[in-house]
């Protein structure tokens, strides 16, 4: 599993009845093995995998750091907390300190953030509950090779946690969401709510999520007024989507409730059909002789919507035809119908009808082919041992056995699929050749699809096998662990100059930098195609974290309040994302950036104002009529201008950046790689002209 793209490889085989295999040599240890049976037709599904433990020097190298345990909190006064934990060193890999992370569940996109370290042997830290109350903490051991798994989480009590929930200053959270039908494709969403005494609700806000959208995200659906705790939903617009609710007041919102799904729209109904027709049941087939059969069924009317008749349909599975009408209408009081056998088996189903439409169809019943009643022909044996095995991202192999090994050119296999196990089966376009014992399934949309098979030989069709469902049956996180990306050792730096004080572009001591940009590119450990294309992946991308103590409002999206302003790698920072298809990110400073928080004045305009620079006066430097005092004044303005803009652009030299991979799976879980080491723009080869002008 240490390979960047793990994949199973064959290491040997045994003869029949030999059920053991010796593994020798140090190279065989530290790996996973599994076994399959084989014959001339193929191989069986593999066993569960087993790990051969590493030994000797290799075992020491692969030893893991132990995981901290038994986290405890002790109140040491004034809402200060002492967090401690237990730790027992692994003999071959002792800890060299501990790393803490915190998580704010109230964030829009909660994620673990680094929150301090301790030195070797230090198993305790102090935490200020006034600043970090409500955060979750966990702890990992660390050494020069990496970190252990993180411990269980522990929550730092909030300042308000000493009061009861009814006296809390937070808005309460809506609970017990339910959705009730109030008509065809019309539903009413309702919820329960108990006000906090100190902060009553003033209405509710609803959000909706379409998981089938290209980039799923919660969006505003609507809101209600004070005390209105229900909302009508149209399934035609919102069927299949998820809704959640938060209480609101003038100060903000509560935490959102658990989500609830709107039922899918039923396109078979129209308004006014609030009641369904009952479904025919208990179909029975009695032979009458001469390849004739009588089909009968039971039916009980829905009191407010009685049936006016019945519709019969038949299906020839062997040749892939669709359902077709046998009888457009059978009288409401007639609950039987005579059928004749045909050259091949076929199926019958029944629905009740009235002036508004049809009921759901009944279960199906098979009508034997001509001669079956007298036992003239033997029904073919169906395939056996249907198995689905995953062989690549979003690719599976459906395999089967068949007892008749003779070479029969008339034999074909037919495969049918269904998203629900309700006999809404769809056949493949073409039958499978009788010598084949496997079929490949491709596409993440095939997950949870049911498959079944039958054998066709001329006009003879076997019974279908039991259905088998394609379901994720592996611990996919075990082989999709994220590696730390490796970026370029150097930025690509570019800059532009202007405002030469003496108009002599051959000199460098007076050039003015008006912009600078630096590009950081991933060069190794790219996001794996194995993860990108996996059926378990929702989205995956890179995330960059920029550090600076200089930025105020052009790029930094938050507040620097309470953060350090001297240590460049522990100061103001923010994150930016960029797609896996374009593994590079650029930072740029420019004279067109803004000099004020209201973003009304550019750096260029600000520098002109501060320096007194006027481009129209430049020609006066070369006029004989310009007085010495005026000449000195113009030169002072131009010198000030040529220093002002570079002072701003040079701010890019104070930036540090780290990069990591973010992966969100289809189950809503998020994984992150470790951050790369911080890299400083000032370390760029060739950056001295901009970042160290005195050199």
N, C-alpha and C positions, 0 to 999 in steps of 0.2 A: 504493500500500500504506500510505500515511500516514493514510487514513481510519480512523475508529474501528471501522467495520464494512465492510472492503473488499468490493466486489462488482464483477463485470464489467459494463461499460456499452458499448452499441453507439456507435461514433464515425463510422461511414460505411460505404459499400459501393462496389463497382465493377461494371462490366458484364462479360459473359462474355469470357474470354480476357485480361482486364486483370489483371495480377498485380503491380501496384505501387500505392502510395498515398502521397502527400506529407503529411507532418506538419509544420506550421509554427506558430510562436508559442511564447513562453516557457512557456505553460500546458501544452503538450504534453510538455515534458521532465520527467524524474524519475518517469515512469510506466511501466507494463508494458502490452504489447500482444500480441494473438494473433489468428489469422486462421482463418476457416472458409469452406469452399466452400458454395454454396447452389443450390437449384433450386426448382421449384414444390412439391416434397414436403417440404422442410425444409432443414436445414443439416447439414454434416458435423461430425465431432469436431474441436475446435479444435487448432491447432498448439501446440507448446511456446511459452511466453511469452518475450518479449524486452524488455529494459529500454532506454528512451531516456534516455541519461545527461543529467543536469542540466548547464547551461552558464552562463557569466557569473557574475553576482553570486549567483544561486541555487545554483550549484555550490559556491561558497565556503561558503554557509550550510550546505549539506548535507555538507560534507567531514567525514570520520570521523577520529577520533583513531587514530593507528597503534597496533598491538598490541605490547606488550613481547615479547621473544623471548630465546632462548639463556639460560635461567635456569641459574645455577651455584651450587653450595654449596662453601664452603671451611671446613675445620675450623680454628678459631682457638684451640683448647685448652679443656680442662675441659668438654667436651661443648657448647661454644658454636660456633655456625655463622654464617658470613657469607653471606647470600643476595644475589646480584647478578644483573643482567639487562642486555640490550642494548636500545637504543631509538633509532629514527630518526624525527624529527618529520615529520609531514605539513606541507608548506609553508604551507597555509592554516589549519592548526589545531594549533598547538604545545601540548605538554603543560604543565600547571601543577603537576605532582606525580604521585604514584602511590598507588594503593589496593591493599592486600593483604587476601586472605581465606584462611581456613584451614578444613579439613574433617577431622573425626574419624570415620574409617570404623568405629570400634568402637562409636559411639553406636547406640542402638536405632533412631533415625530420623536418619541422617546428613544434615547440611545445611551449606552454606557459611556462615561467619560472618565479619563484618568483623574484621580483625586488624591494624589500624594503617595509617598513611599516611606518605608522605614529601613533602618540599617539592620545588619545581621543580628539575629537573636532578639530583636525588639518586636514584641507581640501585642503592643498596645498603642493607641493613639487617642487624642482628645478631639472631639467634634463639637462645633458650636451649633446648638439646635436652633438659635435665632436665625442663622443663615441657611442651615441645611436640614431643618426639620421637614419631615415628609419624604426625604430622599431615601432610596435603597442603596445599601453598600454591600460589596462583596470584596474578598481578599484573595490574592494569589501569592504563592512563594516565587522568588526570582533568583536567578544566578546569571552568570555571563553567557549562558547558552539560551536563555529564554525564561519563560514563566510556567508555573503549574496550571492545572485547571483551577478555575475560581471556586471559592467556597459557596455555601448556600447564602442567600441574601438575608439581610437584617434591616429593619426600617428604623430610621431616626424619628422619634416622636415629634410631632408638631407642637408649637407653643400652645395651640388651642386644644391639644389632645387631652388636657386635664379636665375639660368640660364635657358634658354630655353632648351627643350629636344634635339634640334638639336646641341646644344653646350655641352651637357652632356659628362662626361668622361666615361660613361658606354656604352657598345655596345647596340644598339637598339634591340628590340625583333621582330622576324619574325611574320607576321600577315597574315590573310586571307588565311589559308590553304585550298586547295581544291584538289579533287582527281577525275581524268577523265579517262574513259575507253579508251584504245588504242588497244584493241583486246580482244580475249577470255581469261579471267582471267589475263589480263595485265592492269595495271593502271599507270597513271603518277601523282605523287604528286607534287604540285607546291605551292609557297607562295610568298607573297609580302614583300618587305624590303626597308626601307629608312635609309641610313647611317647617324650616328651621325657625324658631321663635324670633331670633335676632335678625333674620334676613328672609322674609317671605318672597315667594316668586311673583313676577309681574308678567307672566306669560311663558310660552315655550317656543324653542327654535327646533326645527326639524331639518336633518340632513339626509341625503340619499346617496347611495353608492351603486354604480353599475359595474359589476366585476367583469363584464364582457367587453367593456370599453378598451380602447387601445392603451390608454394610460389611466387605469382606475384611480379615482380620487373622490373623497367625500365632497359633495356640493350642497349648497343651500336648497332646500325644497320649499319651505314656507315657514310661517310662524303663527302662533295663536295668541289670543289675548289672555289676560289674567284669569286663572281658574278654568280655562277651556282645555280639557284633557282628552280630546279626541280629534281625529282628522280623517276626512274621507279621501280614499285613494282609488284612482282609476287604473285597473290592471292592464288595460290596453296600452297606456303610456308607461306604466312603471312595473309591470309584471316581471318577476324574477329579480328585482333590485332589492337592496337592503336599506332600511330606514332606522335612524336612531334619534333620540330626543334629549334635549338639555333644557333645564330651567333657565330663565333669564330675568334680569332686573337692570336698573340703570348703571350698575357697576360692572356687569359682565355676565358670564355664563357659568353654569355648573359643569361638572364633569358629564360627558355624554353617557346615556344609558347603554345597556347591551343592545345590539342590533336585532332586527326581526326582518324576515324576508316576505315580500309581497308575493302571493301565489301567481304563477304564470297565467296569462290571459287564456281563456277558453274560446278559441275562434270558431268552434262548432255551434255556438249558441248565439242568439240575438236577444235583445232586451225583451222582457216579458216571459222568458222561459226560466223563471226562477226555480221551477220544479222539474226534475229529470224524470223521464220515462223509466220504468223498471226494466231490468235486463232479463231476457229469457234464460232459464237455467235447467240443469239436469237433463241434458240431451241424451236420448237413448236410441240406438239403432237396432232394429229387429229384422232378421232375414225373412223374406217371403218366398224364396226359391226362384230359380231361373234368373239369378243375378239381379233380383229386385230386393229393395230394402224399404222399410218404413221408418222414417225419422219422427220422433215425438219429443215434446218438451213441456216444461211446466212454466206457468206464468201467473204472477199476482200483480194486479193493477196498483199503481199509486192512486190513492183516493181522489186527489184533485187533478190528476192527469192520466186518464185511462188510455190504453192503446186502442187504435182503430184497425190494427192489422199487424202483419209481420213481413219482414223482408229476408230472403235467403240468398247467401252468396257462396260461391265455391272457388277453390284455389288449387291449381295444378303446380305443386312445388317442383316437380321433376324438370319441367321445361321453363321454369322461371316466369310464368304468366302472373298477372295481377289478379286480385279478387274480382270476380264478375258475378252479375246477378243471375240466379237460377230462376227465381220467381219474384217478380216485382212486388207482388202483394198476395198474402194469404189472409183470409178473413180473420177477424178478431176472435171468433169463437172456434176456429179450427187450429188445433195445436199438434198437427201431424202433417207429413208430406211424404209421398212415395218417390224414391230415387232409383235410378238404374245404374248398375256398375258400368265402368268404361274400361278402355284398354290399359289405363294406369290408375293408381290410387289418386284420390283427390280428397279435399277437406271441405267441410260445410260449417258455416256459422250463421247465426240468426240475430236480428235486431227487431225490437218493437218499433212501431211508427205511429204518428198522428199527424195532424195538419201542420204542426210546427217543426217537425223533424223526426230524427231517429234517436233511439236509445243507444247506449254503448252496445257493441256486439258481444254475443255470448262466447263461452269457451268453444273450441272447435271440436269436431268429431271427424274421424277418417272413414271414408267410404272405400271398401276394398275393391280391387280391380276385378275384371271378368275372370271367373274361374277360381277365385280365391276361396269362395264358399265351399267348393267341392275339394279343395286342397290340391288342385292340379299343379300348382307351382309352389316352390319353397321361397319364402321371403328372404331377401338378402340379409346377411349379418351386418349390423352397423359398425363403424369404426370404434375403437376403444382407446382408453388411456390418453384422452385429450390433455395436453399440457401446454402452458404458456410460459416462456422463459424470456427474460429481458437480455438482449445481446448488445445493445448500444443505446445511446440517448434517444428516447422516443421510438425505439425499434424493438419489436418482440418477435419471437418465433413460436408459431402454433404448430405443434407436432402431434402425431397420432400413430397408433398401430392398427394393422388390419390383418385378420387371421388367415385370409385366403391369399397365399403367396403366388398363386398361378398367374401367368402372364395373359391377361384378358384385355384385348384392345377395346372392348365395349364398356369396360368399367370406368366410371368417373366418380369423383368425390364432389359433393356440393357443400358449400359453407354458407351459413346464414348468420346475420348479426342483428342485434337488437339493443337499444339503449336501456330498455326496461324489459323485465322478464314477464311480458304480458301478451306474447304471441304477435307482436307487431314486428315480425321478422322480415328482413330484407336479404335477398340472395346476392352473391357476387355475380358480376356480369357473365363470367365464363366458368364452367366446371373445371375442377382440378384433375389432371391426368391420373389414371389409376395407379401408376408406378411411383407417384410422389407421396412423401410422408411428412411434408412440412410446408408451411405457408407463412410468409413474412407480413407482419402488421406494422405500419409506420404512421407516426403522427401522434402528438400528445392529446389530440381530441379523441383518440380511441380509448383512453382510460375509462374504466367502468363499463365498457361495452361487453355484452354477452355474445358468445360464439357457440354454435352447435353444428354438427355435421351429419351427413347421411351418404349412403352409397347408391349410385344409379348404375344399373346394368341393363341396357336396352330399355324395355318398358318397366323393369322391376326397380322399385325404390325401397330401400330399407327404412326402418324407423330411424328417427333422429336420435343422436346421443343426448345425454343430459347436457344442459348448458354449462359453460364455464365462463367466468368473468375475468376480464383483464383488470387486475387491481395492483397498485403499488405494493409490493411485498418485501421490500428491502429497506434497510436503514441507509437511505441515500446520503445522509450527512457524513457517514463513515468514509465515503470515498470522494466526497466533493468538498473536502476541507480547503480553505482558501490559503494560498501562499502570499507572502509579502511581495508586492511588486518591486521590481528593481528599476529605478529611474536612471536617466543619464547622469553621469558624474558632473557634467557641466551644463549650465543653461546655454541657450543660444541667445545672445544679447544683441540688440540693435538700438541705435539712437539716431536722432536727427538734430542738426545744429542750424542756427540762424543768428541774426543780429551781430554780425562781425563789427566790432567797434570801429575798426579803421578800414573796413571793406577789403582787407587783405586776407583772402581765404587760404593763402599758403601758410599762414602762421596758425598756431594752435593755442597760444596762451590766452587769446581773447574770444575763443569760440563759445557760443552759448547753447547749451543743451536744452531743447524745447520739448523733447519727449524721449522716453526710453521704454523698451519692452523686453521681457525675458520669457522664454518658452522652456518648459520642463517636460521631458518626454520619457515615457516608460520604454525601457529597452529589453527587459527580461521579466519572466513570470507574469506574462499578460493574463488577462481573464481567460480561463480555459474555454475552448469551444465545447468541451464536454459539459460545462456548466451552462453556457449560453443556450445550447440547443436542447438541454434536458427538459423532459416533461414535468420535472419538479420545480422548475424555475419560473418565477413571476417576472422579475427584472433583476438586472445586475449592471453595475456601473462603477466608475472610479470616483473617489472623493478626495479633494485636496483641502488641506487646512493651512491657511495663511496666518502667520504671526507677525505682529508689528506693534510698537508702542507709539507710532507716529500718526496713524490714520484716524480721521475724525468722521467723515461723512461721505466721501466720494465712493468708497468701496465697502467699508465696514458697515454691516447691517444692524449692529446692536449697540450696546452701551459699554463704555470702558469703566463705568463706575465700579469702584471696589477692586479693580484689577491693577496689577503692577504696571509701571510705566518705564522700568529700567531694564529688566531682564527680558530680552527680545523673545525668548522661547517660553515665557510664562506671562504674557501680557495680553493685549487685545488680540483675539483671533476669531476667524469665522471660516465656515466651510463652503466650498463650491463643488458641484458635481459636474462630471463630464462623461460622455458615453464611451463604452468599451470599444466602439468602432473607431474612435479618434483618441488614442491614448496619449494626449498631451494637453497641457493647459498653459495659458499665457497671462502674465501680469504686465500692465502698462501704466505708466504715468505720463501725463501730457499737459501742455499749457492750456488746453481747453477744459481741464478739470475745474472744479469749482473751489473758490476760496472761502465761501461762506456756507453755513448750514442750510440757509434758505435756497441755496443753489441759484442765486441771481447774478453773481459776479464770478467771472472766470479768473484763473490764475494770471492769464495774460493781462486782463483788464486791471486786476489788483496791482500787479507789478508796475504797470504803466502809471497808475495813480500814485503809488508809493514813491516811485523813482522820479516822477515828473517827465518821463520819456515822451518825446513827440517826434515821430518819424519824419514829419515835414521839416523839422529844424536841422536834419542831418546835413543837408547841402550847405548850410551856413558855416560848417566847419572848414569849407574850402573856399569861402568868399573873403576877399581882401578887405571888404568893408565891415566884417564882423569884429567887434571890439574884443580885446583880450578877456575882459570879464565875461562877456557873453559866450566866448569860446569855451572858457573854463566851466561855465554853467551847463552848456550843452554836453560837454564831455562827462561831467559828473552825472548828468541824467542817464546817458547811454551806458556808463560804467555800472550805475546802480541797476539798470534794466538787465544788463548782461550777467549780473550776479544773482538777481532776484529769482528768475525762472529756474536756473540750475539748482538753486538751493531747494526748490520744491521737487524738481525731477530727481534730484539725488536721494530723495526719500525712498525710492525703490531699493536702494542699497541696504536699507534696514529690514527688508523682508526675509522671512524664513518660510519654508514650505515643507509639508509632509504629505504623503499620498497613501491611500489604502483602497481596498476593494470592498464594496458593499453588495451583498447578495440577499434578495428576498425570495422566499420560496412560495409555492402555491398555497401553503397552509398559514401564511401570514407571519412566519418566523423570519427573523433577520440575522444574518451572520456578517461579521466584519473580519478582514485580515488585520494583522498588526500594522501600525503606522510605520512608514519608512523613517529613517533618521532625519532630523531637520536639516535642510540645506539652505545656505545663505546666498542671496544674490551677489553680495559683495565678493564672494569667493570665485566669481567667474573669471576665467582667463580672458584678459583683455578689458576687464571692467575698471582698471585703475584710473583711466582718463576721467571716467565719470565719478567713481566711488572714492578715489584717493587722488584728488587733483594735485596734491603737493608733491607726489612721487615723480 
